[in-house]
Amino acid sequence: MAGRVCIVSGGNSGIGFELCRGMAAAGFHVVMVSRGAERGQPALDKLQAEFGDSIEMMLCDMSDLDNVSKLHAEFTAKFDRLDVLLNNAGAMWGRREKTAQGHEMTFGVNHMGYFVMTQTFLPLLKSTENSRIVNTASEAHKMANLKLNNLNRENKRYSQWRTYGNSKLCNILFTRELARKLDGTGIITHCFHPGVVKTRFGSGSSGPMRLFWPLFRPFMIGSKRGASTGLHLALSEDARTTTGEYWSRSKRNRGNRHARNDDNATRLWDITENLLNE
């Protein structure tokens, strides 16, 4: 796979860090996308100590979607191909916040960030033979109560886990509709549940969850194991035989019935486009 290039968003910690390691070990040139240099540079130093200049960092804070076009300009100034896009940047906010575009933060970063990254880099992915798009989703989609007419949950009591679950259901529906739209292009796309991973995730929780989250950590899996399914989707021939599926433990997983609703997948895509055009 020499000469191939991939992007890993949210690559400076947790699952993203291990995705960067795995892709570099497979021979890819890895662009680790980090929200900022403060946390990104120490991660880059560790990765370059292992893989040298085959890993580099570019910055993009997904809470302002205008930054994605800046990232694209920086990337395309250096590279004329993109073999794998790993949409991994995301988080859960303990209280209601808004993105620069005015969207609820969890939805804005976790779903709209994936959507805009993919749309922005899609021409380059289409021009690269056998490219792939891999999206980090979660079993948390089973906690969702997604209302397509109120994706920003306006006038709703803020629930961090419900809001996060909604965003993860959006990731799965987005992947299904993306696969449909990419039919015939040669690009495959999948999404995956990494498992309950021992990372910084959850550190921004509020209320009782902030107190109980540390108690769950001994039962969580490591980041390397959490990244394994994502690497399977990015690298294996098995993943190339289908597209648009949800995976867990490197195997296909049906998810719940809401995650298989293709009508809602199409509606979500259309509504997201309308929100971005407002």
VODO-607391 format. One record per residue (C-alpha): residue in one letter; x, y, z. Coordinates in pm, whole numbers, plus 50000, padded with zeros to 5 digits. Example, Ala and Ser with C-alpha at 12.3 -4.5 7.8 and 13.67 -1.06 7.14 Angstrom:
// residues 2
A512304955050780/S513674989450714/
END
This chain:
// residues 278
M500005000050000/A503005022949957/G502075057349830/R498565056349969/V497265084950179/C494655086150452/I493065112050681/V492145104251041/S490055131251207/G490275132451584/G493575114351545/N495485128051839/S493985106352114/G492105074552195/I490715054751905/G491935080551655/F495525077551775/E495405039851728/L493795043851386/C496755065651290/R499185039351420/G497425011251238/M497235029450907/A500895039750926/A501885003851007/A499984993150694/G502155016150484/F499905046550444/H500995082350469/V498755094450752/V497405129450799/M496385131651163/V493735158751201/S493595174851542/R491405202451683/G494455221151812/A498225218951842/E498255217852223/R497085181752229/G497995173851871/Q501735180251888/P502515155752173/A500555128951987/L502395136651665/D505745134551843/K504895099651970/L503705087751630/Q506705102151445/A509055085651693/E507605052851570/F506855060051204/G508915090551112/D507635114850852/S504975090750728/I502665108250974/E501955145450980/M499425167951147/M496895192351010/L494535212651229/C490755215051201/D488315224351477/M485035208251369/S482985231251590/D483365256251304/L482625238650977/D484305266550779/N487575251250896/V486985220550678/S487525240150358/K490805253350504/L491875217750582/H490975207250228/A493055235450082/E496055225750295/F495685188950209/T495235193149833/A498245216249820/K500335185749912/F498405155149791/D496555145849474/R494915114549615/L492955102949920/D492645065549966/V490895063950303/L488915090150497/L488415080150860/N485775102851014/N486445098751384/A486375133451544/G483565136251795/A482645140652157/M479815143552405/W479145176752573/G477855178052929/R475755209052869/R474125225152570/E476555244352354/K476455256851996/T478805254751700/A479985285251510/Q477125278851268/G474585278551553/H473885241051567/E473735220651885/M477365210751945/T477115172651966/F474975170551653/G477055197151478/V480425180851537/N479525143851540/H477155143451242/M477555175251044/G481315173351079/Y481305138850912/F478905151150646/V480925182050553/M484275163950566/T482975137250333/Q481335161150090/T484395183650080/F486845155250011/L484525134949789/P485905147049453/L489395136049561/L488075102749689/K486275097049357/S489455103449162/T491385078149375/E490815042049277/N489275018849539/S488975045749806/R487085040750132/I485185061650387/V484975048250743/N482815064951008/T483055059351383/A479545052751515/S478435035851839/E475995012252006/A474855044052178/H472575048151875/K470185025252065/M469605053552316/A468495077252042/N465145094152014/L465805111451684/K463325137351563/L464185146451207/N462115178351230/N464195189851530/L467745177451485/N469135205351703/R466705195451982/E465425230852020/N463165236452322/K464055202052459/R465575194752800/Y469235187352736/S470235151152789/Q473865144852704/W473435107552644/R470255110852441/T471875138252232/Y474995117252182/G472895086852090/N471035107651833/S474325118251674/K475525082151654/L472285071151492/C472855099351242/N476305084651168/I474785050951079/L471975065750868/F474465088750695/T476645058850608/R473695039950458/E472585069050242/L476175077250143/A476625041550020/R473475044649811/K474635077249656/L478095063149584/D476795032249406/G478835026449092/T481705049349194/G483945022049335/I484035039049677/I482915018149972/T481795031950307/H481085015850642/C480625026351004/F481505008451325/H481045005451699/P484485006451865/G483304992552198/V483285010552531/V486825023752520/K488985037152801/T489715071752659/R489155108052755/F485605103752627/G483075110552902/S485405134053089/G483145162852986/S480065146753137/S477915165353384/G475635155153669/P475725119653809/M477565106353503/R480595127853592/L480765109853926/F480105074553800/W482115074853476/P485475067953651/L483915037153813/F483245022153469/R486815026153345/P488184992853479/F485594974853263/M486414993652943/I488624981152659/G491854997352542/S492065021552249/K494014996952035/R491234971252058/G488664998752003/A490355008651677/S490584973051543/T487204972651367/G487895006151204/L491204992951074/H489464961650946/L487094983750747/A489915005450613/L492234977050515/S490534943350466/E489244926750153/D486294914450360/A485034950050403/R485304956650030/T482754929749944/T479834951450068/T479134987750151/G476945008950376/E476974985650675/Y477344989051050/W480054967651211/S481104956751559/R484064934651656/S485074933351288/K481774917051195/R478644930251032/N476004941051281/R472374949851210/G472014976751475/N468444984051583/R465494989451349/H465955027151351/A469495022251219/R468065003050920/N465425028650819/D466435038850467/D463615064150436/N464945082450740/A468475079850602/T467365098250288/R465405123850487/L468375130050719/W470625136450420/D468185161350267/I467575179550596/T471305181550666/E471885197250327/N469115222650396/L470635231350734/L474005237050574/N472465259750311/E470625281850561/
END
